Amino acid sequence: MTDHDPDPGVSRANRISDEGLERLEKQLARGARISRPVLAQWIKRYGEPARNIIKKYDCYSAELD
C-alpha cells in the first residue's frame, strides 16, 4: 500500500488548452489519418485554432464545420 492517491485522467480544463492543440498538430505532422468526425470534434472543441492547424496539414474540408 502507498500513501499516494491515484491521479485521475486529464481534466477537461487541461484538455481544452494549448497542450491539446499541440497534440493535434503532432498527430497531423506525423501523418496520422484522423477521421472526418474526429477532426470535426476537434474544431467543435477548440474552434479556429484547431481549424487553422487542420488546414495547415491539408486535412480541412467544409463538411467539418
KEVORO-635596 format. One record per residue (C-alpha): residue in three letters; y negated, x negated, z negated. Coordinates in steps of 0.2 Angstrom, whole numbers, padded with zeros to 4 digits, always signed. Example, Ala and Ser with C-alpha at 12.3 -4.5 7.8 and 13.67 -1.06 7.14 Angstrom:
BEGIN
ALA+0022-0062-0039;SER+0005-0068-0036;
This chain:
BEGIN
MET+0000+0000+0000;THR-0018-0006+0004;ASP-0034-0001-0003;HIS-0041+0001+0015;ASP-0044+0018+0021;PRO-0039+0021+0039;ASP-0054+0022+0051;PRO-0055+0037+0061;GLY-0056+0037+0080;VAL-0073+0033+0089;SER-0086+0046+0083;ARG-0095+0057+0096;ALA-0111+0049+0092;ASN-0104+0031+0096;ARG-0095+0038+0112;ILE-0112+0045+0119;SER-0120+0028+0119;ASP-0123+0013+0129;GLU-0106+0007+0124;GLY-0099+0022+0134;LEU-0109+0019+0149;GLU-0103+0000+0148;ARG-0085+0006+0148;LEU-0088+0017+0163;GLU-0096+0003+0173;LYS-0082-0009+0168;GLN-0069+0003+0174;LEU-0078+0006+0191;ALA-0081-0013+0193;ARG-0063-0017+0191;GLY-0059-0004+0204;ALA-0051+0009+0193;ARG-0048+0025+0203;ILE-0056+0039+0192;SER-0053+0057+0197;ARG-0067+0068+0203;PRO-0065+0079+0187;VAL-0066+0064+0176;LEU-0082+0057+0185;ALA-0090+0075+0184;GLN-0086+0074+0165;TRP-0095+0058+0163;ILE-0110+0065+0172;LYS-0110+0080+0161;ARG-0109+0070+0145;TYR-0121+0055+0150;GLY-0132+0063+0163;GLU-0142+0052+0175;PRO-0137+0035+0168;ALA-0119+0039+0172;ARG-0123+0046+0189;ASN-0133+0030+0193;ILE-0118+0020+0189;ILE-0106+0031+0199;LYS-0117+0030+0214;LYS-0118+0011+0212;TYR-0100+0010+0215;ASP-0100+0022+0229;CYS-0089+0035+0220;TYR-0103+0049+0219;SER-0102+0065+0229;ALA-0112+0081+0227;GLU-0097+0090+0221;LEU-0098+0080+0205;ASP-0114+0090+0199;
